């Protein structure tokens, strides 16, 4: 899911790619935002790159 967010996919695109419901995507994103203190998807992506959960160019 982190990679999908970092690539700029919409919630619907993420749900389709991962074969999960749109509601599940929204729940996971809300959980990530709460745990990270992120205010938006960009901050989630920045955290993923800064902590090397996602490597540049992937």
C-alpha positions as protocol buffer text, in pm:
chain_id: "A"
residue {
  index: 1
  type: UNK
  ca { x: 0 y: 0 z: 0 }
}
residue {
  index: 2
  type: UNK
  ca { x: 288 y: 239 z: 74 }
}
residue {
  index: 3
  type: UNK
  ca { x: 424 y: 201 z: -275 }
}
residue {
  index: 4
  type: UNK
  ca { x: 82 y: 261 z: -426 }
}
residue {
  index: 5
  type: UNK
  ca { x: 37 y: 578 z: -221 }
}
residue {
  index: 6
  type: UNK
  ca { x: 386 y: 697 z: -316 }
}
residue {
  index: 7
  type: UNK
  ca { x: 309 y: 636 z: -683 }
}
residue {
  index: 8
  type: UNK
  ca { x: 4 y: 860 z: -654 }
}
residue {
  index: 9
  type: UNK
  ca { x: -262 y: 595 z: -705 }
}
residue {
  index: 10
  type: UNK
  ca { x: -615 y: 682 z: -602 }
}
residue {
  index: 11
  type: UNK
  ca { x: -798 y: 486 z: -335 }
}
residue {
  index: 12
  type: UNK
  ca { x: -998 y: 309 z: -604 }
}
residue {
  index: 13
  type: UNK
  ca { x: -684 y: 218 z: -798 }
}
residue {
  index: 14
  type: UNK
  ca { x: -522 y: 84 z: -480 }
}
residue {
  index: 15
  type: UNK
  ca { x: -831 y: -123 z: -399 }
}
residue {
  index: 16
  type: UNK
  ca { x: -836 y: -271 z: -749 }
}
residue {
  index: 17
  type: UNK
  ca { x: -462 y: -345 z: -749 }
}
residue {
  index: 18
  type: UNK
  ca { x: -467 y: -513 z: -408 }
}
residue {
  index: 19
  type: UNK
  ca { x: -805 y: -683 z: -455 }
}
residue {
  index: 20
  type: UNK
  ca { x: -948 y: -524 z: -141 }
}
residue {
  index: 21
  type: UNK
  ca { x: -1249 y: -303 z: -83 }
}
residue {
  index: 22
  type: UNK
  ca { x: -1239 y: 74 z: -107 }
}
residue {
  index: 23
  type: UNK
  ca { x: -1344 y: 87 z: 258 }
}
residue {
  index: 24
  type: UNK
  ca { x: -1042 y: -125 z: 356 }
}
residue {
  index: 25
  type: UNK
  ca { x: -808 y: 111 z: 172 }
}
residue {
  index: 26
  type: UNK
  ca { x: -958 y: 409 z: 352 }
}
residue {
  index: 27
  type: UNK
  ca { x: -927 y: 232 z: 687 }
}
residue {
  index: 28
  type: UNK
  ca { x: -562 y: 143 z: 626 }
}
residue {
  index: 29
  type: UNK
  ca { x: -478 y: 497 z: 516 }
}
residue {
  index: 30
  type: UNK
  ca { x: -653 y: 647 z: 819 }
}
residue {
  index: 31
  type: UNK
  ca { x: -462 y: 408 z: 1045 }
}
residue {
  index: 32
  type: UNK
  ca { x: -130 y: 496 z: 882 }
}
residue {
  index: 33
  type: UNK
  ca { x: -201 y: 866 z: 912 }
}
residue {
  index: 34
  type: UNK
  ca { x: -287 y: 833 z: 1281 }
}
residue {
  index: 35
  type: UNK
  ca { x: 17 y: 621 z: 1363 }
}
residue {
  index: 36
  type: UNK
  ca { x: 258 y: 844 z: 1172 }
}
residue {
  index: 37
  type: UNK
  ca { x: 97 y: 1174 z: 1263 }
}
residue {
  index: 38
  type: UNK
  ca { x: 70 y: 1238 z: 890 }
}
residue {
  index: 39
  type: UNK
  ca { x: -176 y: 1497 z: 765 }
}
residue {
  index: 40
  type: UNK
  ca { x: -197 y: 1370 z: 409 }
}
residue {
  index: 41
  type: UNK
  ca { x: -81 y: 1110 z: 160 }
}
residue {
  index: 42
  type: UNK
  ca { x: 229 y: 1309 z: 69 }
}
residue {
  index: 43
  type: UNK
  ca { x: 353 y: 1288 z: 427 }
}
residue {
  index: 44
  type: UNK
  ca { x: 294 y: 911 z: 425 }
}
residue {
  index: 45
  type: UNK
  ca { x: 502 y: 882 z: 107 }
}
residue {
  index: 46
  type: UNK
  ca { x: 776 y: 1104 z: 249 }
}
residue {
  index: 47
  type: UNK
  ca { x: 792 y: 889 z: 563 }
}
residue {
  index: 48
  type: UNK
  ca { x: 817 y: 574 z: 352 }
}
residue {
  index: 49
  type: UNK
  ca { x: 1110 y: 713 z: 153 }
}
residue {
  index: 50
  type: UNK
  ca { x: 1285 y: 868 z: 453 }
}
residue {
  index: 51
  type: UNK
  ca { x: 1268 y: 544 z: 650 }
}
residue {
  index: 52
  type: UNK
  ca { x: 1369 y: 345 z: 343 }
}
residue {
  index: 53
  type: UNK
  ca { x: 1048 y: 140 z: 344 }
}
residue {
  index: 54
  type: UNK
  ca { x: 1040 y: 236 z: -24 }
}
residue {
  index: 55
  type: UNK
  ca { x: 1356 y: 291 z: -224 }
}
residue {
  index: 56
  type: UNK
  ca { x: 1378 y: 566 z: -486 }
}
residue {
  index: 57
  type: UNK
  ca { x: 1301 y: 441 z: -834 }
}
residue {
  index: 58
  type: UNK
  ca { x: 1072 y: 158 z: -726 }
}
